[in-house]
């Protein structure tokens, strides 16, 4: 899967991914719970992923969000905080 996001689209996609209740899916024994469909309508992206791959995508998206937030905090600390100069 390959996708390029604008930041607002990425944040919306992340919120969609994080709204899915993994706990209930893990303990659900039905066949429907073995897969999760993820989509990003702005990119015409639609994938049906096994639950293991969905968890990996979720971790990747949350890790990317952390890196973006960290980069923003470092930028503020290094370039915009006058007490650091």
N, C-alpha and C positions, 0 to 999 in steps of 0.2 A: 504494500500500500504506500502510495506517495501522494502527499498533499502539501500545498503551500497555502498558508493562512495569513490574512491580515490580523493584526493583534485583536481587534474586537471580535472577529470571526473565531479566532482561537479561543478567546475567553468564553464565548458562547458554546463552542464545541466542548470545552472542558467542563462547563457546568452541566451540559447534557450527559456527558460521560459519568460525572460524579453523582448524578441523581439516580443512577441505576443501583438498586439495592443488591449488592453482591451477596450479602449474608443469606437473604432468602433464596437467591438463585443457587447457592452452594448446597443448601439443604433441601432443595426441591428435587424430587426424584423423577419428575416427568422429563420426557424427551425435549420439550420446548425450552426447558431451562438450561439445556446443554449448549445453547447457542445464544448469541446476542447480536442483534442487528444495530449497527451504528451508521449514522448518516450525518452528512454536512450538506444541507440543501444548497448553500451558496457555492459549493464546489462540485455539485452533482456527484457526491461521494456516497456510496452505499455499499456496505460490506456486512456479510453475515459471518461472524467470527465464533469459533469455539470459545468456551468460557475461559480456558487457559490463555488464549491469545488476547481476548478482551482484557483480562487482568494485566497483561503485559502492556497493551496499548494505554490503559488507564495509568499505569505507573510511569510510562514514558511521557504522557501528557502532563502529569503532575510534576515530574522531574523537570520538564521543559519550563513549566510555569515557575518553579522555584528558581531556575537559572535566570529567567527574565526578571523576576523580582529582585534577586541578588544583584544583577547587573544594574538595575535602576537604583538600588540603595547605594551601591558603590559609586555610581555616577554622581548622585547627590552629595555623598560624603567627600568625594575628591574634587568636584568642580563647582559645587554651588554653596557649600558650607563655608562662610567666611572665617569661622573660627579654626578651620583646618589649614588656612594659608599661613 
